[in-house]
Amino acid sequence: MRLLLDTNNIVDVLSKRDGFMDSLKILRCCEAKRAEGYVSAITVTDVMYILRKNTAAANVRDALLALISIVDVADVTSADIKGAFSCGMRDFEDAAQSMCAERIVADFIVTRNVKDFVLSPVQAVTPSNALALISG
């Protein structure tokens, strides 16, 4: 199963926000090759921007390097950006994530904000639902 992990999953895990355990379990499934995990290049830059406000940049860098040893980074192409402008989704970053997920043929986008992906061509599921799907 191929999963694109939305930015909020990574921020949750790295900052240990409430409810982060399901996202951490998904990363562990990816590490164990029970699922094929991806983050978009947008996620990497956004996480660095978000977390370096309260965490040393070197620590965030190290955490992101550890992350990309577990999941693959999907590039964001000009076609993804153009698709994001025209797909009808309200949030541009979510739209770009969605277009990226479609291009890499992800089975699901894993996010806390499923409602933000209603118009996505790739179905969005919560971390707990993704775990249930992986466990099959």
C-alpha positions in Angstrom: 0.0 0.0 0.0 1.4 3.4 -1.0 0.7 6.3 1.3 1.4 10.0 1.0 1.8 11.4 4.5 0.4 14.9 4.9 2.6 17.5 6.7 0.5 17.4 9.8 1.5 13.8 10.5 5.2 14.6 10.5 4.8 17.8 12.6 2.7 15.7 15.0 5.3 13.1 15.4 8.3 15.4 15.6 6.7 17.7 18.1 4.8 15.0 20.0 1.5 16.7 19.6 -1.7 15.1 21.0 -2.6 12.1 19.0 0.8 11.6 17.4 1.0 7.9 18.2 -1.0 6.7 15.2 1.2 8.7 12.9 4.3 7.3 14.5 2.9 3.8 14.1 2.5 4.5 10.4 6.1 5.5 10.1 7.1 2.3 11.9 5.0 0.3 9.3 6.8 2.1 6.5 10.2 1.4 8.2 9.2 -2.3 8.4 8.1 -2.2 4.7 4.5 -3.0 5.6 3.5 0.1 3.7 5.3 2.3 1.2 5.5 5.8 2.6 6.0 9.1 0.9 6.1 12.7 1.8 6.1 15.5 -0.7 9.0 17.9 -1.1 6.6 20.5 0.2 6.3 18.6 3.5 10.0 18.6 4.0 10.3 22.4 3.6 7.1 23.1 5.5 8.2 21.0 8.5 11.6 22.7 8.6 9.9 26.1 8.5 7.3 25.2 11.2 9.5 23.4 13.6 12.6 25.6 13.5 10.6 28.4 15.2 10.8 26.4 18.5 13.5 23.9 17.8 17.1 24.2 16.8 17.5 24.0 13.1 20.1 21.3 13.4 17.7 19.1 15.4 15.0 19.6 12.8 17.4 18.8 10.1 18.5 15.6 11.8 14.9 14.5 12.4 14.1 15.2 8.7 17.1 13.2 7.6 15.9 10.3 9.8 12.4 10.7 8.3 13.7 10.4 4.7 15.6 7.3 5.5 12.2 5.7 6.2 9.9 7.3 3.6 10.6 8.5 0.0 10.4 12.2 -0.9 8.1 12.8 -3.9 9.1 15.8 -6.0 6.4 18.4 -6.8 6.3 19.1 -10.5 5.0 22.0 -12.5 2.1 19.8 -13.5 1.3 19.2 -9.8 1.3 23.0 -9.3 -0.9 23.7 -12.3 -3.3 20.9 -11.3 -3.5 22.4 -7.8 -4.6 25.7 -9.2 -7.4 24.1 -11.2 -8.6 21.2 -9.0 -11.1 23.2 -7.0 -9.6 22.5 -3.5 -9.6 25.6 -1.2 -6.2 25.1 0.4 -3.4 25.4 -2.2 -0.9 23.3 -0.2 -3.5 20.5 0.2 -4.2 20.7 -3.5 -0.5 20.4 -4.4 -0.2 17.4 -2.0 -3.2 15.9 -3.6 -1.9 16.3 -7.2 1.4 14.9 -6.0 -0.3 11.9 -4.5 -2.2 11.3 -7.7 0.9 11.4 -9.8 2.8 8.9 -7.6 -0.3 6.6 -7.6 -0.7 6.7 -3.9 -3.5 4.6 -2.5 -4.3 7.1 0.2 -3.3 10.5 1.6 -2.9 10.2 5.4 -4.0 13.3 7.2 -5.8 14.5 10.3 -7.8 16.9 8.1 -9.7 14.5 5.9 -12.4 17.1 5.2 -9.8 19.3 3.5 -9.3 16.6 0.8 -12.9 16.0 -0.2 -12.2 17.1 -3.7 -8.9 15.2 -3.9 -8.6 12.5 -6.6 -6.8 10.4 -4.0 -8.9 9.4 -1.0 -7.8 10.9 2.3 -7.9 8.8 5.5 -7.0 9.5 9.1 -3.9 7.9 10.7 -6.0 5.5 12.7 -7.9 4.4 9.5 -4.6 4.0 7.7 -3.4 1.7 10.4 -6.5 -0.4 10.1 -6.0 -0.6 6.3 -2.4 -1.6 6.7 -3.3 -4.3 9.2 -5.9 -5.5 6.8 
